[in-house]
Amino acid sequence: MSDIQLYLVEVTKNKDEAQKIAQQTAAKLERKELKLVALVESIGEYINNEDATLRSNSLAYLADVLSAVPPRVLTLQQRSLLCDFVLSRMQDDSEGIGSCAKALMALEERGKWDQDTATKIFTTYVVYKNNSGEPQSDDTSASSRIRHP
């Protein structure tokens, strides 16, 4: 079984084991045994599945892997592409919003966003909130968590 398949089996039964699987995947990325494109391709069939839980859990896998990747493993270009990918998932599917937020925070922890990226993230979040029908809040904590130069 692939790492994503193992993760999806374990995430509902044993979150600690699921975290270990994500950490192993992150270590493969660090050792260059796994390419980032292969990681993203491996979650493709699950992230586009009709089952909302499966989609959400596949985003959780990506977020957990990104959280476990040490700084400087991902280039600025890779981080930017992943950011765009995660934002597109957020725009298309509200089921995985928590995992999208976790993935974005993990990417930001690996290097500060530039002003344009920070603005794009915040704008996407605001659009999501407006389209989700959730009550709006005056809380600006989301914008304050995004560091930029």
NORRA-V932301 format. One record per pair of residues at least 12 apart in sequence whose ideal C-beta (glycine too) atoms are under 7 Angstrom apart, sorted by the first residue. I is the first residue (numbers start at 0). J is the second residue. Records with the same first field share a line. If there is no record, write none. Layout:
I=J + J
This chain:
1=41
2=20 + 23 + 24
3=41 + 42 + 45 + 57 + 60
5=20
6=20 + 21 + 60
7=45 + 53 + 56 + 57
10=56 + 59
18=63
21=60 + 63 + 64 + 67
22=67
24=38 + 64
25=64 + 67 + 68
28=68 + 72
29=68 + 69 + 72
35=77
38=64
39=84
42=57 + 60 + 61
45=57
46=58 + 88
51=94
54=92 + 94 + 95
55=94 + 95 + 98
58=88 + 95 + 98 + 99 + 102
59=98
61=102
62=98 + 101 + 102 + 105
65=102 + 105 + 106
66=101 + 105
68=109
70=109
73=109
75=110
78=106 + 109 + 110
79=116
81=106
82=103 + 106 + 116
85=99 + 102 + 103
86=119 + 120 + 123
89=123 + 127
90=123 + 127
93=131
96=127
103=120
107=145 + 146
111=146 + 147 + 148
112=145 + 146 + 147
113=147 + 148
114=147
117=145 + 147
120=145
121=142 + 145
124=141
